[in-house]
Amino acid sequence: MSTVLIIDDNPAVATALDVLFSLHDIATLSAQTPQAGLQLLAGENVDLVIQDMNFSADTTSGAEGEALFAQIRAQWPDLPVILLTAWTHLERAVELVKAGAADYLAKPWDDGRLLTTVNNLLELAEAQRELDRRRMREKQRRDKLAAQYDLRGTLFADPASERVIALACQVARSELPVLITGPNGAGKEKIAEIVQANSAVRNGAFVTLNCGAIPSELIEAELFGAEAGAYTGANKAREGKFEAADGGTLFLDEIGNLPLAGQMKLLRVLETGKFERLGSNRERSVKVRVISATNADLPAMIRDGGFREDLYYRLNAIELALPPLAERPGDILPLAEAFRGDGKPFAESARNALLRHAWPGNVRELRNVVQRAALLAQGERIEASDLHLPKPPPQKTAVTVEPEKADIEAALLRAGGVIAQAAADLGLSRQALYRRMQRHGIDNP
């Protein structure tokens, strides 16, 4: 049951509100002075405050109420406060609402409006508490993951990132090849580093090769090495990436760009651990953990004949699918804070702009935008204008769609049974959600 604290010097006000709220399963506490109200707040669990604006006889300035409101906001910044007074001053009401007051009602109040306001605020408060609990659980999981594994300093806060990183840590000690998929700039190499850092060969070499940055005629020499004279310009023998990574990890980025001839030889190495240098008939053996990454649609390339199906299944023993940054918005602000370093802080407008942007260039784009803004911002804070992000497209007018039974059940599942949160997810009031649950025969969780 929710609890409302009433702070008013008139006992009749507390009595009337207690009767009104008790009819709607809301408990009340009351205090006749600001000091008594603050003491109750310090010792009781209160969900909402309704406070008077004047406490001394013949006082109508509202200064006492302003002072009380300021004290409540200072000590309990998230606690909703409704201001109640017989002396309504519109300018003061506007200022206090700007300062964080939930509402400003005149005496005598309208029971219906007051109940609507209180119920809405209590629902929002419950949804916020559930959100805070969920964030705390997520933080505890992240802290446990960081304590158990070497995450290579990776910053993340979004559950989607956490799932990928947790799976990377789980499969790290296996010797099976790992394929990391995801768009350019999303952080695939960082995931590869996490796999290597927690593997049985973490003390071995970590060798990387971007298959898209090497000319196709040289890719085999890069992978397997070459003897002197094997190709024009090869004046001396050189070892390839597999030899350099022996006893460690080889990370093959942009594996979709590997030519078919190189794919065939790579498949043989993965199956036997043996290969030959370009221009040599001597077989060499290595023991290498292979991690590959791509932003390409390999199954589509297989259908088009551009990638070997047998190699795909060999590389894809374990797939780690890293979503684009836009699909893990919880990572945006922590990464942005890290990229700006010790420079100017973000203004609220900049934080909102960062969250609204689609980030087609993913983490790489975010880093560039933030570092440029931190360098060029002229004010004391980084404003939205300093980011030079394109304006978001105008939002389409929302079309109200009646939720089906499956939609309601899914929303309740996502919200962990919290009615207020599920209702907000569906764009309904709590009462409207209850009616639809009853209509569809959905039990109240």
C-alpha positions as CSV (number, residue, x, y, z in Angstrom):
1,M,0.0,0.0,0.0
2,S,1.3,3.4,-0.9
3,T,1.7,6.1,1.8
4,V,1.1,9.9,1.4
5,L,2.4,12.4,4.0
6,I,0.1,15.4,4.5
7,I,1.9,18.5,6.0
8,D,-0.7,21.1,6.9
9,D,-1.4,23.2,10.0
10,N,-5.1,22.5,9.7
11,P,-6.0,19.1,11.2
12,A,-9.3,19.1,9.3
13,V,-7.3,19.0,6.0
14,A,-5.4,15.9,7.1
15,T,-8.7,14.2,8.3
16,A,-10.5,15.0,5.0
17,L,-7.6,13.7,2.9
18,D,-7.2,10.6,5.1
19,V,-10.9,9.7,4.5
20,L,-10.6,10.3,0.8
21,F,-7.4,8.3,0.3
22,S,-8.5,5.4,2.6
23,L,-11.4,4.8,0.2
24,H,-8.8,4.1,-2.5
25,D,-6.3,1.9,-0.5
26,I,-3.8,4.8,0.1
27,A,-2.4,5.2,3.6
28,T,-1.7,8.6,5.1
29,L,0.6,10.2,7.7
30,S,0.1,13.7,8.9
31,A,2.1,16.5,10.4
32,Q,1.1,20.1,11.4
33,T,4.5,21.7,11.1
34,P,7.3,21.6,8.6
35,Q,9.7,20.3,11.3
36,A,7.3,17.4,12.2
37,G,6.9,16.6,8.5
38,L,10.6,16.4,7.9
39,Q,11.0,14.1,11.0
40,L,8.4,11.8,9.6
41,L,10.1,11.7,6.2
42,A,13.3,10.8,7.9
43,G,11.8,7.9,9.7
44,E,9.0,6.5,7.5
45,N,8.6,5.2,4.0
46,V,6.7,7.9,2.2
47,D,5.7,7.7,-1.5
48,L,4.3,11.2,-2.0
49,V,4.0,14.5,0.0
50,I,1.0,16.9,0.0
51,Q,2.1,20.1,1.7
52,D,0.5,23.4,2.6
53,M,2.2,26.7,1.6
54,N,1.5,28.7,4.8
55,F,1.8,27.5,8.4
56,S,1.8,30.6,10.6
57,A,-1.4,32.5,11.4
58,D,-2.3,35.4,9.0
59,T,0.5,34.4,6.6
60,T,-0.2,34.2,2.9
61,S,3.1,34.8,1.3
62,G,3.9,31.1,0.7
63,A,7.5,31.6,1.9
64,E,7.2,28.9,4.6
65,G,5.9,26.4,2.0
66,E,8.7,27.3,-0.4
67,A,11.3,26.8,2.3
68,L,9.8,23.4,3.2
69,F,9.6,22.4,-0.4
70,A,13.3,23.3,-0.9
71,Q,14.3,21.2,2.1
72,I,12.3,18.2,0.8
73,R,13.9,18.5,-2.6
74,A,17.3,18.8,-1.2
75,Q,17.1,15.6,0.9
76,W,14.6,13.5,-1.2
77,P,15.0,14.8,-4.7
78,D,13.0,12.0,-6.3
79,L,10.0,12.3,-3.9
80,P,6.9,13.8,-5.7
81,V,5.4,16.8,-3.9
82,I,2.0,18.4,-4.4
83,L,1.6,21.9,-3.2
84,L,-1.7,22.8,-1.6
85,T,-2.8,26.3,-0.5
86,A,-5.8,28.6,-0.1
87,W,-3.7,31.5,-1.5
88,T,-2.9,30.8,-5.1
89,H,-0.3,32.9,-6.9
90,L,0.1,31.8,-10.5
91,E,3.7,33.1,-10.9
92,R,4.8,31.3,-7.8
93,A,3.1,28.1,-8.9
94,V,4.9,28.2,-12.2
95,E,8.3,28.8,-10.5
96,L,7.8,25.9,-8.1
97,V,6.7,23.5,-10.8
98,K,9.8,24.4,-12.7
99,A,11.8,23.7,-9.5
100,G,10.3,20.2,-9.4
101,A,6.9,20.4,-7.8
102,A,4.6,17.7,-9.2
103,D,1.5,19.9,-9.0
104,Y,0.0,23.0,-7.4
105,L,-3.7,22.9,-6.2
106,A,-5.8,25.5,-4.6
107,K,-8.1,24.9,-1.6
108,P,-10.8,23.8,-1.7
109,W,-9.5,21.1,-3.9
110,D,-11.4,19.0,-6.4
111,D,-11.4,15.4,-5.1
112,G,-11.4,13.9,-8.6
113,R,-8.5,15.9,-9.8
114,L,-6.5,15.4,-6.7
115,L,-7.1,11.6,-6.8
116,T,-6.1,11.5,-10.5
117,T,-2.9,13.4,-9.8
118,V,-2.0,11.3,-6.8
119,N,-2.7,8.0,-8.5
120,N,-0.6,9.0,-11.6
121,L,2.3,10.1,-9.4
122,L,2.2,6.9,-7.3
123,E,2.2,4.8,-10.5
124,L,5.1,6.8,-11.9
125,A,6.9,6.4,-8.6
126,E,6.4,2.7,-8.5
127,A,7.6,2.4,-12.1
128,Q,10.7,4.4,-11.3
129,R,11.4,2.3,-8.2
130,E,11.1,-0.9,-10.3
131,L,13.4,0.7,-12.9
132,D,15.9,1.6,-10.2
133,R,15.7,-2.0,-8.9
134,R,16.3,-3.4,-12.3
135,R,19.3,-1.0,-12.9
136,M,20.7,-2.1,-9.6
137,R,20.4,-5.8,-10.5
138,E,22.0,-5.1,-13.9
139,K,24.9,-3.2,-12.2
140,Q,25.4,-6.1,-9.7
141,R,25.6,-8.5,-12.7
142,R,28.1,-6.2,-14.4
143,D,30.2,-5.9,-11.3
144,K,30.2,-9.7,-10.8
145,L,31.3,-10.2,-14.4
146,A,34.1,-7.7,-14.1
147,A,35.3,-9.3,-10.8
148,Q,35.2,-12.8,-12.4
149,Y,36.7,-12.1,-15.8
150,D,39.2,-9.8,-17.5
151,L,37.0,-7.4,-19.5
152,R,40.0,-5.4,-20.9
153,G,38.5,-2.2,-19.5
154,T,35.4,-2.5,-21.7
155,L,32.7,0.1,-20.8
156,F,29.1,-1.1,-21.1
157,A,25.8,-0.6,-19.3
158,D,23.2,-2.0,-21.7
159,P,21.8,-5.5,-21.2
160,A,22.4,-6.3,-24.8
161,S,26.1,-5.7,-24.5
162,E,26.2,-7.6,-21.2
163,R,24.7,-10.7,-22.8
164,V,27.4,-10.7,-25.6
165,I,30.2,-10.1,-23.1
166,A,29.0,-12.7,-20.7
167,L,28.8,-15.2,-23.5
168,A,32.3,-14.2,-24.7
169,C,33.7,-14.9,-21.3
170,Q,31.8,-18.2,-21.0
171,V,33.2,-19.6,-24.3
172,A,36.6,-18.1,-23.9
173,R,38.3,-21.2,-22.5
174,S,37.0,-23.4,-25.2
175,E,39.3,-24.1,-28.2
176,L,36.5,-23.8,-30.7
177,P,36.7,-21.0,-33.3
178,V,34.6,-18.0,-32.5
179,L,32.8,-15.8,-35.1
180,I,31.9,-12.2,-34.1
181,T,29.3,-10.6,-36.2
182,G,28.1,-7.0,-36.2
183,P,28.4,-3.7,-38.1
184,N,31.6,-1.7,-38.6
185,G,32.6,0.3,-35.6
186,A,30.5,-1.6,-33.1
187,G,33.5,-2.9,-31.1
188,K,34.0,-6.4,-32.5
189,E,37.8,-6.3,-31.9
190,K,37.2,-5.5,-28.2
191,I,35.0,-8.6,-27.9
192,A,37.9,-10.6,-29.5
193,E,40.3,-9.2,-26.9
194,I,37.9,-10.3,-24.1
195,V,37.8,-13.8,-25.5
196,Q,41.6,-14.0,-25.8
197,A,42.2,-12.4,-22.3
198,N,40.1,-15.2,-20.7
199,S,41.2,-18.1,-22.8
200,A,43.7,-20.9,-22.0
201,V,46.2,-19.1,-24.3
202,R,45.8,-15.6,-22.7
203,N,49.6,-15.4,-22.2
204,G,50.3,-16.2,-25.8
205,A,50.4,-13.7,-28.7
206,F,47.3,-11.9,-29.9
207,V,47.8,-11.3,-33.6
208,T,45.4,-9.4,-35.8
209,L,44.9,-9.3,-39.5
210,N,42.3,-7.2,-41.4
211,C,41.5,-9.3,-44.4
212,G,39.9,-6.4,-46.1
213,A,43.0,-4.2,-45.9
214,I,45.4,-6.7,-47.7
215,P,45.4,-7.0,-51.5
216,S,44.0,-10.4,-52.6
217,E,47.2,-11.5,-54.2
218,L,49.1,-11.0,-50.9
219,I,46.6,-12.4,-48.4
220,E,48.0,-15.9,-48.5
221,A,51.5,-14.7,-47.8
222,E,50.1,-12.6,-44.9
223,L,48.4,-15.6,-43.4
224,F,50.8,-18.4,-44.1
225,G,54.1,-16.7,-44.8
226,A,56.3,-16.9,-47.9
227,E,59.7,-18.1,-49.0
228,A,62.2,-15.8,-50.7
229,G,61.3,-15.4,-54.3
230,A,57.7,-16.7,-53.9
231,Y,56.4,-13.5,-55.4
232,T,57.7,-10.3,-56.9
233,G,59.4,-8.3,-54.1
234,A,59.8,-11.2,-51.7
235,N,63.6,-10.9,-51.2
236,K,63.7,-13.0,-48.0
237,A,61.6,-15.6,-46.3
238,R,58.9,-14.2,-43.9
239,E,56.6,-15.9,-41.4
240,G,52.9,-15.4,-41.7
241,K,50.3,-14.5,-39.1
242,F,49.6,-18.2,-38.2
243,E,53.3,-18.7,-37.2
244,A,53.3,-15.4,-35.3
245,A,50.2,-16.5,-33.4
246,D,51.5,-20.0,-32.6
247,G,50.5,-20.7,-29.0
248,G,48.2,-17.8,-28.9
249,T,45.2,-16.2,-30.8
250,L,44.8,-15.1,-34.4
251,F,42.0,-12.5,-34.9
252,L,40.9,-12.4,-38.5
253,D,38.8,-9.2,-39.0
254,E,36.6,-8.7,-42.1
255,I,36.8,-12.5,-42.8
256,G,34.2,-12.0,-45.5
257,N,36.8,-10.3,-47.7
258,L,39.1,-13.4,-47.8
259,P,39.4,-14.7,-51.4
260,L,38.3,-18.2,-52.2
261,A,41.8,-19.5,-52.6
262,G,42.7,-18.3,-49.1
263,Q,39.5,-19.7,-47.7
264,M,40.4,-23.2,-48.9
265,K,43.8,-23.0,-47.2
266,L,42.4,-21.5,-44.0
267,L,39.9,-24.3,-43.8
268,R,42.8,-26.8,-44.0
269,V,44.7,-25.1,-41.2
270,L,41.6,-25.1,-39.0
271,E,41.0,-28.8,-39.6
272,T,44.6,-30.0,-39.3
273,G,46.7,-27.3,-37.8
274,K,49.1,-27.6,-40.7
275,F,50.0,-25.3,-43.6
276,E,52.7,-24.5,-46.1
277,R,54.4,-21.2,-46.7
278,L,53.8,-19.7,-50.1
279,G,56.6,-21.1,-52.4
280,S,57.4,-24.0,-50.1
281,N,56.5,-27.7,-50.0
282,R,57.5,-28.1,-46.3
283,E,54.5,-28.6,-44.0
284,R,54.5,-26.6,-40.8
285,S,52.3,-27.2,-37.7
286,V,50.8,-24.6,-35.4
287,K,48.4,-24.5,-32.5
288,V,46.3,-21.3,-32.8
289,R,43.0,-20.2,-31.4
290,V,41.2,-18.5,-34.3
291,I,38.7,-15.7,-33.8
292,S,37.1,-14.1,-36.8
293,A,34.8,-11.2,-37.3
294,T,32.7,-9.8,-40.1
295,N,30.1,-7.2,-40.9
296,A,29.0,-9.2,-44.0
297,D,26.1,-11.5,-44.4
298,L,28.0,-14.7,-44.8
299,P,25.0,-16.9,-45.4
300,A,24.1,-14.6,-48.4
301,M,27.7,-14.8,-49.6
302,I,27.5,-18.6,-49.5
303,R,24.3,-18.5,-51.6
304,D,26.1,-16.2,-54.1
305,G,29.2,-18.4,-54.2
306,G,31.5,-15.8,-52.5
307,F,32.1,-17.8,-49.3
308,R,32.7,-21.5,-48.6
309,E,29.9,-23.1,-46.7
310,D,32.3,-25.6,-45.0
311,L,34.5,-22.8,-43.8
312,Y,31.6,-20.8,-42.5
313,Y,30.5,-23.7,-40.3
314,R,34.1,-24.3,-39.2
315,L,34.5,-20.6,-38.2
316,N,31.0,-20.4,-36.7
317,A,31.3,-23.0,-34.0
318,I,30.3,-20.2,-31.6
319,E,28.8,-16.9,-32.9
320,L,28.8,-13.7,-30.9
321,A,26.4,-11.3,-32.5
322,L,27.2,-7.7,-31.4
323,P,24.3,-5.3,-32.0
324,P,24.8,-1.8,-33.4
325,L,25.1,1.0,-30.9
326,A,21.5,2.2,-31.6
327,E,20.2,-1.1,-30.3
328,R,22.2,-0.8,-27.0
329,P,21.4,2.8,-26.0
330,G,22.5,2.1,-22.4
331,D,26.1,2.2,-23.6
332,I,25.9,5.6,-25.3
333,L,26.3,7.9,-22.3
334,P,29.0,5.8,-20.4
335,L,31.0,5.6,-23.6
336,A,30.6,9.3,-24.3
337,E,31.7,10.2,-20.8
338,A,34.8,8.1,-21.3
339,F,35.6,9.6,-24.7
340,R,35.4,13.2,-23.5
341,G,38.0,12.4,-20.8
342,D,38.7,15.2,-18.3
343,G,37.3,17.8,-20.6
344,K,34.1,19.9,-20.3
345,P,31.0,18.1,-19.0
346,F,27.9,17.5,-21.1
347,A,25.0,19.9,-20.8
348,E,21.6,18.1,-20.6
349,S,20.8,19.2,-24.2
350,A,24.0,17.4,-25.4
351,R,23.1,14.2,-23.4
352,N,19.6,14.2,-25.0
353,A,21.1,14.7,-28.4
354,L,23.5,11.8,-28.0
355,L,20.6,9.5,-27.0
356,R,18.4,10.7,-29.9
357,H,21.0,10.1,-32.7
358,A,20.9,6.9,-34.6
359,W,24.7,6.4,-34.7
360,P,25.1,4.7,-38.1
361,G,28.9,4.7,-37.5
362,N,28.4,3.1,-34.1
363,V,31.1,3.4,-31.4
364,R,33.7,4.8,-33.8
365,E,31.3,7.6,-34.8
366,L,30.5,8.4,-31.2
367,R,34.1,8.7,-30.3
368,N,34.9,11.1,-33.1
369,V,31.8,13.3,-32.4
370,V,32.6,13.5,-28.7
371,Q,36.3,14.1,-29.0
372,R,35.7,16.8,-31.6
373,A,33.1,18.5,-29.4
374,A,35.3,18.4,-26.4
375,L,38.1,20.1,-28.3
376,L,36.0,22.8,-30.0
377,A,33.2,23.7,-27.5
378,Q,33.5,27.3,-26.5
379,G,31.3,27.4,-23.4
380,E,31.7,25.8,-20.0
381,R,29.8,22.8,-21.0
382,I,29.4,20.8,-24.2
383,E,26.0,21.8,-25.7
384,A,24.0,19.9,-28.3
385,S,25.1,22.5,-30.9
386,D,28.7,21.6,-30.2
387,L,28.1,18.0,-31.3
388,H,27.1,19.0,-34.9
389,L,24.7,16.1,-35.2
390,P,22.0,16.2,-37.9
391,K,18.5,17.0,-36.7
392,P,16.4,13.9,-36.2
393,P,13.6,13.3,-38.7
394,P,10.2,14.5,-37.7
395,Q,8.3,11.8,-35.8
396,K,5.3,10.3,-37.5
397,T,1.9,10.8,-35.8
398,A,1.4,7.9,-33.6
399,V,-1.5,5.6,-34.5
400,T,-3.3,4.1,-31.5
401,V,-3.5,0.3,-31.8
402,E,-5.6,-1.7,-29.4
403,P,-3.2,-4.2,-27.7
404,E,-4.0,-7.9,-28.2
405,K,-3.8,-10.5,-25.4
406,A,-0.3,-11.5,-26.5
407,D,0.8,-7.9,-26.4
408,I,-0.4,-7.4,-22.9
409,E,1.1,-10.7,-21.6
410,A,4.5,-9.7,-23.3
411,A,4.4,-6.2,-21.6
412,L,3.6,-7.8,-18.2
413,L,6.5,-10.2,-18.7
414,R,8.9,-7.4,-19.6
415,A,7.8,-5.3,-16.7
416,G,8.2,-8.2,-14.2
417,G,4.5,-7.9,-13.3
418,V,4.6,-4.2,-12.4
419,I,1.3,-3.0,-13.7
420,A,2.3,0.7,-13.9
421,Q,5.4,-0.1,-16.0
422,A,3.5,-2.5,-18.3
423,A,0.7,0.1,-18.8
424,A,3.3,2.8,-19.7
425,D,4.9,0.4,-22.2
426,L,1.5,-0.1,-23.8
427,G,0.5,3.6,-23.7
428,L,-2.4,2.9,-21.3
429,S,-3.4,4.0,-17.9
430,R,-3.2,1.5,-15.1
431,Q,-7.0,1.3,-14.9
432,A,-7.3,0.8,-18.7
433,L,-4.8,-2.0,-18.5
434,Y,-6.7,-3.7,-15.7
435,R,-9.9,-3.5,-17.8
436,R,-8.2,-5.2,-20.8
437,M,-6.6,-7.9,-18.5
438,Q,-10.1,-8.7,-17.2
439,R,-11.5,-8.7,-20.7
440,H,-8.8,-11.2,-21.9
441,G,-8.9,-13.3,-18.8
442,I,-5.3,-12.4,-17.8
443,D,-4.6,-13.0,-14.1
444,N,-3.3,-10.2,-12.0
445,P,0.4,-11.0,-11.3
